[in-house]
């Protein structure tokens, strides 16, 4: 009997289970094959193997006409779908009429990332460069791979290694990392000898490479994976101290005070104290953005509010 009482007390006292969770409030009912985060008032969703975009109320803003593997997020007025960018009306961006032939010309790319700081990384002819908001190249395609600009720097690959370029396309951190991602809150995750750590914009290692996987610092927290076995994820702060202990199967970035987290096979949402705000009950879950988060229930995606 004493063991039973102790177990009950542990469940209520443990920070992993202490919070009084609340049921999710569905704003858009689960009905899509796939769904992405909201950006600039629109979210990419997939139905009948085609992508379109919906608004906060689930109304179709851009019809389901894009039969492509993935639809991009809107950023600075544009989203990449298939092989070109579209505007808020779903129309091809950067199209113009040739003065000599009077024919409409559209700009196509092999791949493209969301705009950030007025530039977007695009792939053409096997190489990556950057275009501006008019669709013109400002950094010529010359990189094997490239990421988005954040905090005036972007990860880019040369000769199989990653470094960071400035907005003129010059390397300010030389390509020497096996993998690298964008800067957030002054720190960027990089892979050194098979482990992830964090550098600052001066290329100083601020958090030593000790993690199997590492996310971005958002709202002062970054998810990291300390082991590949069961429940190896937790959150660290910028001083490399665990602010939410290692006890999760997977984690996403914080957004609007909540972070998607997987305990065993189900996803829920943690608050900044590491308590469950919304208990694990989803097959999958994405980060909160613009007041909503995409969640998967019985093989279909919908949106909840905090």
C-alpha positions in Angstrom: 0.0 0.0 0.0 2.9 2.4 0.9 4.5 1.7 -2.5 1.2 2.5 -4.3 0.9 5.8 -2.4 4.5 6.6 -3.2 4.0 6.0 -6.9 1.0 8.2 -7.0 2.9 11.0 -5.2 5.8 10.7 -7.7 3.4 11.1 -10.6 2.0 14.3 -9.2 5.2 15.7 -8.0 7.4 14.9 -11.0 7.8 18.0 -13.2 7.1 15.8 -16.2 3.6 15.2 -15.1 2.9 17.9 -12.5 1.0 20.5 -14.6 -2.7 20.3 -14.9 -3.1 19.7 -18.6 -5.9 21.0 -20.7 -7.7 19.5 -23.7 -6.7 20.9 -27.1 -9.0 23.3 -28.8 -9.4 22.6 -32.5 -9.7 25.6 -34.7 -9.3 23.6 -37.9 -10.5 20.0 -37.6 -8.1 17.1 -38.7 -8.8 16.6 -42.4 -5.5 17.0 -44.3 -2.8 14.5 -45.4 -0.1 16.9 -44.2 0.1 20.4 -42.8 2.7 23.0 -42.1 3.1 26.0 -39.8 1.3 29.3 -40.3 3.4 32.1 -41.8 2.1 35.5 -42.8 -1.5 34.3 -42.2 -1.3 31.2 -44.5 -0.4 27.6 -44.0 0.5 24.9 -46.6 -1.8 21.9 -46.3 -2.1 18.7 -48.5 -5.3 17.1 -49.6 -5.9 14.5 -52.3 -2.1 14.5 -53.0 -2.1 18.2 -53.8 -0.9 21.2 -51.8 -2.8 24.4 -51.2 -2.9 27.1 -48.5 -5.6 27.9 -45.9 -6.1 30.9 -43.6 -6.6 30.9 -39.8 -10.2 29.8 -40.1 -9.5 26.9 -42.5 -10.8 28.7 -45.5 -9.0 27.9 -48.8 -6.8 30.9 -49.8 -4.9 29.2 -52.5 -6.6 26.1 -54.2 -5.1 22.6 -54.0 -3.4 22.6 -57.4 0.2 21.9 -56.6 1.0 18.2 -57.0 4.5 18.3 -55.6 6.4 16.6 -52.8 6.4 19.7 -50.6 5.1 23.3 -50.5 7.1 26.0 -48.9 6.1 28.5 -46.2 5.2 32.1 -47.1 7.9 34.6 -46.1 8.2 38.2 -47.1 5.3 37.8 -49.5 6.3 34.6 -51.4 6.3 30.8 -51.1 8.2 28.3 -53.1 6.1 25.5 -54.8 7.6 22.9 -57.1 9.9 25.0 -59.3 8.8 28.6 -58.8 7.7 31.2 -56.2 4.0 32.3 -55.9 2.5 35.3 -54.3 -0.5 35.6 -51.8 -2.9 35.1 -54.8 -1.2 31.9 -55.8 0.1 33.5 -59.0 3.7 32.9 -60.2 6.0 35.6 -58.9 8.7 37.4 -60.8 7.0 36.9 -64.2 7.5 39.6 -66.8 6.7 40.3 -70.5 9.7 40.2 -72.9 9.9 43.5 -74.7 11.1 41.9 -77.9 8.6 39.0 -78.2 5.7 40.3 -76.0 5.7 36.8 -74.4 5.2 36.2 -70.7 8.4 34.9 -69.1 8.4 33.1 -65.7 11.4 32.3 -63.6 12.0 28.7 -62.6 14.4 27.1 -60.2 15.4 23.6 -59.2 14.8 24.4 -55.6 14.2 27.3 -53.3 14.0 28.3 -49.6 11.8 30.9 -47.9 12.9 34.6 -48.2 14.7 36.0 -45.2 16.3 39.4 -44.9 15.2 40.2 -48.4 17.0 37.2 -50.0 16.1 33.6 -50.8 18.5 30.7 -51.5 17.7 29.0 -54.8 19.2 26.2 -56.8 19.8 26.5 -60.5 22.0 24.2 -62.6 23.1 22.2 -59.6 24.4 25.2 -57.7 22.9 27.5 -55.1 22.8 31.2 -55.1 20.5 34.0 -53.7 17.8 36.1 -55.3 16.2 39.3 -54.1 12.5 40.2 -53.8 12.4 41.1 -57.6 13.7 37.6 -58.5 17.1 38.8 -59.5 20.4 37.2 -58.5 22.4 39.2 -56.0 24.7 36.2 -55.2 25.4 34.1 -58.2 24.9 30.3 -57.9 28.3 29.0 -56.7 27.6 26.9 -53.6 26.9 23.1 -53.4 24.2 23.8 -50.8 22.9 26.8 -48.9 20.7 27.9 -46.1 18.7 31.1 -45.3 20.1 34.3 -44.0 19.5 35.0 -40.3 21.4 37.6 -38.3 23.1 38.7 -41.5 24.8 35.3 -42.0 23.8 32.2 -44.0 25.3 28.6 -44.0 26.7 27.6 -47.3 28.7 24.6 -48.6 31.9 24.6 -50.6 34.0 21.5 -51.3 31.8 19.3 -49.1 32.1 21.5 -46.0 29.9 24.2 -44.5 30.8 27.8 -43.5 28.9 31.1 -43.3 28.6 33.8 -45.9 27.7 37.5 -45.5 25.0 39.2 -47.6 27.6 39.9 -50.4 28.3 36.2 -50.8 31.7 36.2 -49.1 32.7 33.6 -46.5 33.2 35.2 -43.1 33.4 31.8 -41.4 35.4 29.5 -43.6 33.8 26.2 -44.8 35.1 23.6 -42.3 32.1 22.1 -40.7 30.5 18.7 -41.6 27.0 20.3 -41.1 25.7 23.7 -40.2 22.4 25.5 -39.7 21.2 29.1 -39.4 22.0 31.4 -36.5 19.3 32.0 -33.9 19.8 34.3 -30.9 23.5 34.6 -31.7 24.3 30.9 -31.9 24.4 28.4 -34.7 24.5 24.6 -34.4 27.4 23.0 -36.2 28.7 19.4 -36.5 32.3 18.7 -35.6 33.6 15.2 -35.7 30.1 13.7 -35.7 28.8 15.7 -32.7 26.8 18.9 -32.6 27.8 22.0 -30.7 27.2 25.8 -31.1 29.3 28.7 -32.4 28.9 32.4 -32.3 29.2 34.8 -35.2 32.9 35.2 -34.5 33.4 31.5 -35.1 34.1 30.7 -31.5 32.8 27.4 -30.1 30.4 28.5 -27.3 28.9 25.1 -26.6 31.3 22.2 -27.2 30.2 19.5 -29.7 28.7 16.8 -27.4 25.3 16.1 -28.9 24.0 13.6 -31.4 21.5 16.2 -32.6 20.8 19.8 -31.9 18.1 22.3 -32.7 17.9 26.1 -32.8 17.8 28.5 -29.8 14.3 29.9 -29.7 12.9 31.8 -26.7 16.2 30.9 -24.9 15.9 27.1 -25.2 17.3 24.6 -27.7 16.5 20.9 -28.0 19.4 18.5 -28.0 19.8 14.8 -28.1 22.3 13.3 -25.7 22.0 9.6 -26.7 20.4 7.6 -29.5 18.6 5.3 -27.1 15.2 5.7 -25.5 14.3 9.2 -24.2 17.5 11.0 -25.1 16.2 14.5 -25.7 16.1 17.6 -23.4 16.4 21.4 -23.6 19.5 23.4 -22.8 20.0 27.1 -22.3 22.7 29.3 -23.9 25.1 28.5 -21.1 24.8 24.7 -21.9 22.9 23.9 -18.8 19.8 21.6 -19.0 16.8 23.7 -18.3 14.4 20.8 -19.1 15.8 17.4 -18.3 16.6 14.6 -20.8 13.5 12.4 -20.8 11.8 12.8 -24.2 11.9 10.7 -27.4 11.8 13.8 -29.6 11.5 17.6 -29.3 10.7 20.5 -31.4 11.6 24.2 -31.0 9.6 26.4 -28.6 7.0 28.7 -30.2 4.8 31.1 -28.3 5.8 29.5 -25.0 5.1 25.9 -25.9 7.2 23.2 -27.5 6.1 19.9 -29.1 7.5 16.9 -27.3 7.2 13.2 -27.7 6.9 10.8 -24.8 6.9 7.3 -26.0 4.8 7.2 -29.2 2.6 10.3 -28.6 3.2 14.0 -28.9 2.1 16.8 -26.6 3.2 20.3 -25.6 5.5 21.4 -22.8 5.6 24.8 -21.2 8.9 26.6 -20.3 9.0 24.8 -16.9 9.0 21.4 -18.6 5.4 20.6 -17.5 2.9 19.2 -19.9 0.6 22.0 -21.0 -1.2 19.7 -23.4 -0.8 16.0 -22.6 0.8 13.6 -25.1 -2.0 12.4 -27.4 -1.1 13.2 -31.0 0.6 11.1 -33.7 2.7 14.1 -34.6 2.9 17.8 -33.8 4.5 20.9 -35.1 5.6 24.2 -33.4 3.1 26.9 -32.6 3.2 29.8 -35.0 0.8 32.8 -35.3 -1.4 31.3 -32.6 -1.9 27.8 -34.1 -0.1 24.5 -34.3 -0.6 21.6 -36.7 -1.2 18.2 -35.1 -1.9 14.8 -36.5 -4.8 12.7 -35.2 -5.7 9.3 -36.7 -3.6 9.9 -39.8 -5.1 13.4 -40.5 -3.8 16.8 -39.7 -5.6 19.8 -38.2 -4.8 22.9 -36.1 -5.2 23.7 -32.5 -4.8 26.9 -30.5 -2.8 27.1 -27.2 
